[in-house]
Amino acid sequence: MCLAIPARIVELEGDRAVVDTMGNQFKAKTTLLPHTKLGDIVLVHAGFAIQVIEEEEAKKTWQLIAEIDEFSDTQNRVSG
């Protein structure tokens, strides 16, 4: 399964970015989106920003990820 994750650009130099998603930072290339700027929220897949998205859409995805994480934690406590 392939998944693109929404992340905010927190550092940008040329086409090299550092992005943040839910407190986790990692590197991404913005080569495919040359007009992105600091603060934009992008979908990142395989290390590349592939689309700029609105913050409200990103928040929905971040909420779903948090719910999955909570569910996983609960399941681990029950089975552990």
N, C-alpha and C positions, 0 to 999 in steps of 0.2 A: 504494500500500500504506500502510495506517495502522499505526502502532506506538505502543504505550504503553511508557514507560521507567520502571523502578523508580528512585526517588530518595528520599533521606533528608531530612526537613525539618530544616534547620539554623538557620533564623530564622523566626519566626512573629509577625505582628502583625495581629490581626483575621482577615480571610480572605486576607491577602497573605503568601506564604511565599517563602523562598529555599530551594531544594532542591539537594542535591549527589548527583551520580551519577558515580562513578568519577573524582572529582576535579574535575569540571566543575560549576559552580554556575550556576543560572538561576532566574528568578522563576516562580512558579506560584500559581494561585488555589485556595483550599481551600473555596470556596463550596459545592461539592457534598458536602463531607465536613465539616460544621461541628464535629464532635467530635474532629478530628485534633489532635495535640499535637506539641510539639517532640520530635524524635527518631523519630517514626513514619516508616515507609517506605511510600510511596504510589506507585501507578502514575500517571504524568503523561502526558496526551494533549492536544495542542493547547493547552498552557498551563494545563490544569486537572487537579488531583488527582482521580482518578475512583474509586480503591479503595485501601484500606489493605491491605498484604500483609505476610506474615511474612518475616523477614530471610533465612531459608534459601531461600525462593523467589526473592527478589531476588538473592542470591548466584549462583544458577544462571543467571539471565539475564545478570548482569554477566560471568560466566565465558564465556558464549557470545559476548557482544559482544567480549570481549578476544580470543577465538579468531578471530573474523571479522577483527578489526583486524590480528592477526598474519598471517593468511593474505593479506590485502590488501597488507600491507607486503612480504611475500615475493614476491607476484606482481609488484609494482612494481619490485623489485630485479631480478627475472629478465627482465622485458620492457624495463627501462630501460637 
